Amino acid sequence: MKFQCKLHWLLTNASQAITVRQTRIIYKGCSALTATMTSNATYGVKSGHLLKEKTFQYDENLPSLPVPSLDSTLHKYLDSVKPLVTDEEFAETKRIVDEFGRGIGQKLHQRLLEKSKREKNWVEKWWEEYAYLQSRGPLAAVGNMVGPLFAIKDIWPPWQGTQLERTSVFLWIALGYFQDARRQKLPVMKSSSGDQVFAMNQIRSLFCTSRIPGESIDQFVRNFKTEDEGPCPDYIIVMCNGHIFKMDNLFDEDGERVGTLEILRRLTLIKEKSVTPGQGIGILTADDRISWSKTYKYMHSVDPANGRNFDIINNAVFVACLDTENPTNISELMWQSMVGPNARDRWYDKSYNVICFQNGTFGSTGDHGPLDGIVVAMYSYWCHMQIKSLETRFPGNNSKLVTQYDPEELLFSTDEQVNVAMEHATQTYERLASNIDIICSDIGGYGKKLVKSQKFHPDAFFQLAIQLTYYTMYKTCVPCYETATTRQFYHGRTETVRGTSQEVVDWCKAMLDSSKTKSERYSLMKEAHGKYCI
């Protein structure tokens, strides 16, 4: 049976800002807590707006991640378990939890408090290591974040013959975001009231970041620096038909981007050199981590030049993938980005790969380990608005072409052992990809304004819809995951909202109970909504 993923995109009237729901905050470690906080965060993207604040200026001064009380943790854990188990199972679970709270839990909680005194974010290292770096499964298909560039809907519809021109424009814009991050010109994300600052440090991991495979645990390399901190890599990698190119000298002596015509010239040259299939080394990054780590280490021993090439890719700002596929809608775009047939032109270890399809549409894939989806969403929206505001076909300084800086192809020394590893990686990827379907649908009849007018929070409203849909199909509720945020704290990232409550179950049952009146159902829905928004 295939895993079917149906994604609903709620169309809102966003113009110059993204509104991000900070629903609940859950801390995880020796203790587990479901804490609560609701706010709105607005991220402005006005083009050319000069800000007095620097992007990362508040990061080091954000408060430490707090440690919840043990009693609160255990109470909320039991509250989240109750709707999912039988009365007998809950009684046994409560016995175990009570015993834990009176015994070893006290010692573990004390150790957690001591750890929090040494580290401003006591969960940060655990989160990276246990949630990501120690996982031995593949990143491709089941591990990485993927997403579309929504320009397909209103700016750049599918159109043959536009791939290189649109890619040159997009890369120029993306490098502008990188440049603004380096110069700390990106606005600080804050609450709608402006009195709550959110951590911006994850933007650093969007660029010049990669995962290095290890047999038992991976590691991250992060080489982004602001201009105040010093130089950092400023080249990109372009992958095309199995070939890998380094595109360097993208900024002039004054630190300004080269024009889009120069980028277009280099992309055209790459296309011309990639008519016949290349080595396809990128497929190795789609394998399970143990297999890839062994091949990675072996290839270093085969030829030191392989190690140099790996370093070049790992340190690059990001990867651009010139693809031959032609997605025509959001569903196809997501499917091609996540599990499409061209896995050899990806570097799944990189935090960001932009996929530039043959018909001028765009998607992305990237390692989830060093950063969260909200960072990519903010960046993608920024790029979208920049594309929308373009006043010329080829933006940038196009007064000269820098012909002495042609892209450099990275060639690897391989042998039969590497070829076998590539075949193994191909089989691993195809097995996983064959088990996934993606269907994306727009909800165009109404949006957040209507939902809010009925005194419901849009996020909670649609989470309840998901719960009811599942209950209608299977007559039961199951654990449900939603992302929360802890970014108001030092190096805060995301955590898990446990949305399945007893109130949700009671409401779902009432919706399928013909004896219940509309008034009763509405009342139970408000209770379920209230529980979700605590």
N, C-alpha and C positions, 0 to 999 in steps of 0.2 A: 504494500500500500504506500502511495506517495504521501509525503507530508505536504498539506495544502496550506498556504499562507495567504489569507485574504486581507488586503490592506485597504482601509478607507481613508481617503484624504478629505478632511473637512475644509471646504473652501470658505475663507474668511475675507473680510474687507481690509486686509493689511495693506498699508500704502508705504509709509516710511519707517515702519518698526515691526519687529517680531514680538509677540507677547508670549511669554513662557510661563506656564503654570508651575509654581513650586508647591506641589500638593502636600506631601508629607515627607518627613525626614526619618530615615531608619538607620540606626547605627548598628554595626555588626562587629563582633569580636568574640571574646569569651562570654560577653553578654549580648543579648539581642533586644533591641528596643524598637517599638513603633512610636516615634514621637510625632508631633503634629505642628505644621506651620503652613499657612496659606498666604501667598503674596503674588504679585505680578512683577515681572521684570521686563523692562523695555530696553531694547538695543537699537539705538539710532544708527542710520546708515546714510546720512546726508552727504552727498559727494562734495569733496573739497572743503568740508567744514573743519576749521582749525580748532583744536581743543586745548584748553589750558592744562587739563589733566593729562598725565601720561598713562598709557595703557596698563602698565604693570605697577604703578606707583603705590597702590594700596595692598598689594599681595602679601608682603612680609608683615604687615601690621594687622591683618585680619585675626580675629580671636581664635584660640585653639578649639579643636573639635571637642565638645564636652562628652563626658562619660555619663550615661543615664544611670539612675539608681537600679540596683539589682531587683528590688521589689517591683518597680515599674516595668522593668524588662520582662520578668516572669509573668506578671499579670497580663501584659499585652500579648505575650506569646500564647498563653492559654486562650485569650480572647480570639486570636487568629486561627487557632486550631479547632475550636469548638464546632464551627459549622461544617467541618470536613470529616468528622469522625462520628462513630456511634456513641451512645451514652456510656457503654462499657469501655470503649477505647478512650473516651475522654477521662473517665474516672481513673483509669490506669495511668494516663498521661499526667493528670494532675498529681497523682501520688508520686510519680517520678520527679516532677518539677518541684514539688514541696520538699522532697528529700534532698534534691540538688540545692535548693535555696537555703536549707538548714545546714548543709554540709560543705562539700567541696566548692560549691558556688561562691561561698563567702571568701575562700582563699583566692579563687580565680579572679573575683571582682577586685580584691585588694591588689593583686598583681596588675590588673588592668589600670587601676588608678595610679599605681607607681609608674607604669609605662607612659601614661598620659602626661606625667610631670616631666618626662625626658623628651617627649616628642610632641610638637604642636598638633600633629595629626596622627593619632595613635593607630589608625587603621590603614594609613596610606601604604606602607610597605607590605602589610598583609594583603591588602586589596590587589596590588599589582602582582605579587608573587602567587597567591593562592587562586585568585580569580582568573589570572591570565598566564603568567610566565611559566607556571608549573603544569599547565594543561598540555597534554601530549597529543591532542587531536589536531587535525589540520586547521589552518586559518581560513582557507578557501571554502566557499559554499556555506559552511556552518559557523564560522568564527568571526569573520570580518563584518564591518559595517558597510552597507551599500546604500546608494540613494541616487535619485535622478536630479538633473538640472531642469527646473521647471520652465526654462525657456522654451521647451518643446510645446508648451501650451499657448504661449501668447507672444513670443518674440521670434524664435527660431524653429519653425515647424520642420518636419523632415523634408529634405530637399537634396536630391543628388547633385554632386558637383560642388558642394559647399564645405566639405570636411576640412580642408586645409585652411581655407580663408577664415572660417569660424574658429578653428582651433588656434590660429595665430592671434585672433582677437581675444579669445578666452585666456590664453596663456599670458598675454600682455596684461589683462585685467588681474589674473591670479597673482602675477608677480607684483602688481601694484598693492595687493593686500599684504603680501610678504614684506614689501618695502614699508608700508605703513606700520606693520607690526615691528619691524626693525627700528623704525623711528618713533615708535610708541605714539602713533597718531590715531589708533583705533579707539573709539570711545569706551570708557569703562561701563560695564553692564551694572545697572542699578535697579532697585525696585521702582515702581511707578511713582512713589512719593519722593524718591531721590535720596532717602535717608539710609538705605541699605545697599552696601557695596558688595558685589559678588567677585569671587576669585577669577582672575583672567589668565592664570598661569598655564592653563591647558593649551592656549593658543601657541605657546612655545613648542608643543609637541606635534602641532599640525605640520611643521616644516622641519627639514633636516633631521628627521627621526626615523628609526627603523628598529626592528626586532632582530636580534642575532640568535640563531638556533643553537641550543645546547642539548645534550643527551638527556639530562635530568631536569634542567631548568633553562629557560631562555634568559636573555638580558636585553635591555633597551640601550640604544645609543641615541643621545639627544645632543645635537650640535648647533641648535639655534642660539643666536645671541642678538641682543639689541645693538644698535650702533654705539651706544655708550659703553657696552660691555666688550666691544671689540669685533673683529671680522668673523664671519661665518660663511660656510659654503653658499654660493649664489648661482649655481648651475642647476639644470634639471636633466632628467633622464627621459629619453623618448624611445618607446618600444614599438616595433612595427614588423609584422610578418616574421617573428622569431629573431629579429635583429635588435640590438640594444645600442643606443647612441648617447653620448654625453654632449649636451648642448650648453656650451660655456659662453662667457663674455656676453651676458645678457644685460649688463649695466655698463654705461660708459664711464669715463674717468671722473665725471661729476656725480656718479652714483645714480644716474637716471636710466630708466629702461630704454633699450633699443626699440625702434618703432616696429609696428606690426608687419610692415612689408619685409623687414629683415628677418623676423621670425618666420614669415611665410616662405621666404627664400630658402631658409634652412630646412623647414618641414618638407618642402618640395624636393630638396636634395635627398633627404632621408627616404622619401617615397621612391625616388628613382633608384636608390641603392638597395631597396628592399623588394625588388620585383620577384626574385627567387627566395624561397624560404631560408631563414637563418637558423641558428643553433637551437633556439627555443629554450634557453636556459631558465627562463622565468617559471616554467612548469614545475621546477624543483621546489619552489616556495609553496606549492599547493599540496605537498605531501604531508604526512604526519610528522610531528616535530622530531621524533627520534630518528626516523629515516633521513630526513632533511639535514639534521645536525651531523650525522655520520658522513653524508655526501659533502656537506659544506667543509668539514674538517679534511676529508680526503682530497678535495679539489685544491685546497691550500697546499697540500703536500705534493701534488702533481706538478704544480707550476706556481712560483711566487706571483706571477702576473695575474693568476686567478684571484689571489688575495687582494691585489691592487684593485681589480675590477669590482670585487665585492665592496670594498671600502668606498669606491666612487659612488656606487649605487646607494649604499646605506647612508651616506652623508648628503646626498642630493636634496635639494629643496623639496621636490616631489617628483612623481613619475607621470608622464603623459603617454597614454596608450592609443596608438592609431589603429583602429579596428576596422574590419571589413563587413561587420554585421549592419543591419538596417532596421532597428526598432522603429515602429511607427506610432506607438502610444506608450503611456506610462507603464502599463503591465509588461509590455515587451522590453521596455527600457530597463525596468527593475530586474526582469529575468535575465537579460543579457549581462547586466552588471554583476549579478550574483552568481549565476550558474551557466552563463553562456558557453559556447563551444571553444572560445579562444582564451584558454587559461595560460597559454605560453607567453602572451603579451601582457602579463601582469607581474608585479612584484608584491605579492601578498604581505610580505614583511614590512612594507613601507606604511607609514601612517596615512598617506594619501596618494591614491592613483586616480587621475582624471581619465575617463575612458571617452575617447573622441570617435564616435561611430561614423561609418562611411557616408551616411545621409545627413550629417551635420547635427546630430543629437548627441547629448552628453550624459554620462552617468559617472559614478565613482565607487571605489572600493578602498578600504583601508583597515589597518589593524586597529581593533577596538582597545587594545591594551593600554596605550599611552594617553588616550583622550576619549572623550565621550561624544555622543552624537550631536548634542546641542552646539558644540564648537563647530562641527562641520556644517550644521544647519545655518548658523549665523554667517559663516564664511560664504556658503552657497547663496544665501539671500543677498548678501553684499554684492557678490558677483552678478547676480540676477539684476539687481537695481542698476549696477554700472552698465551692463549691456543695454538695459532699457533706456538709459539716459545718453547713449552714444549719439553724437551729432555728425559723425563722419564714418565712412566705410572702413577706413584703415587709420585708427587713432594712433597717437604717439608721434615721436619725432622721426619722420621718414625721409629726412634730407639726405641720408647717405646709407649705403649698404656696406656692411663690414665683411667683405668677401674673404678676408684672411682668417676668419673664425668659422670654418666649416665644422659641422658636428663630427665627433670622433667615435668610430664604432668600437665597442668593447668586445673583444674576441677572447674566448676561453679555451684553454687546453683541456681536451676531454679524451676519454678512452672508453673501452667497452663497459667498465664498471659504472662510469657516469651515464652511459647510454641505458644501461639496465635500470639505474636509479630514476632516470627520466621516464621510462616506461612504467615503472612502479608508481610514480607520482601521477602520471596520466590516468592509470587505472583507479587510483584512490580518488582523484577528482571526479572522474566520470561516474563512479559508483555513488558518490554523494550527490552529485548534480542531478542524476536520474531520479532521485527520490524527492525532488522539490518542485512544486508548482507555485506560481505567484499570480494572484489576480488583484489588481488595484481598481477600485471604483470610486468615482466622485459622488459625493452627496451634494447635489446642486440645488435641491429644493429649499433648503434653509441652512442657516449657519449659526454662528455663536450669538448674533444679535437676538434672534428669536428665542434661543435657549435661555439667554440671560434675562430676557423680558419676562420669562416664566419663573424667575427666581431660582434657576438651576445654574450651577457652574458647568460650562461646556465640557471640561474634561471629565468631571464626575458623571455627567449626563451620558456621555458616550461609553464610559466604562460600565455603567449600569446596562446600557444597550448590549454590550458584549456579553455581560453576565446572563442577561435574559435570553439572548440568542442561543447561547450554549445550553442553558437549562431547557429551553423549548425543544432543542434537538435531542438531548440525552437524559433529560429528567433528573439531573443532578448538577451540583456545583462542584468545581474543582479549584485548587489553588491557582490564583491569577497574579501575574507579575505586571507591575508598571514601574517605570523609572521615577525616582524622586531625586532631589538635589540636596547636597550639603555645601554648596558653593559659597554660602555666606560665612563659612569658616575657612581657616587656613588650608590651602591646597584641597579644598572640598571637591568632591566628584559627585557620583550618583549612588543611590541605594535603592532598595526595593520597597515598593508599596504593596502590602498584602491586602488586596481589595475585596476578597471574599469574606464578608461578615455575616453574622446571623441575621442581621437586618436585611441584607441583600437576599439571602436564601428565603426569608419569609415573604419578601416582596415578589420574588420570582414564582413562588408557589401560588401566591394570590393572583398573579396575572394569568395563570392557567386554571384557576378555580372558578368555574362558572357561577358558583354561589356568591362570590364576592362582588360587591357593587363598585362602580367607578370611584366613588368617594373613598371606599376602603382601600382600593388599590392605590389611589393617589396619596392617601395618608401614609401607607407603607412605603411608597416610593420616596416621599419626603424624608421618612425616617432613615431609609437606606442611604439617601443622598447626604443627609446630615452626618451619618456615621462616617461616610467617605471623606467629608470635608472637615472633620474635626481638626 
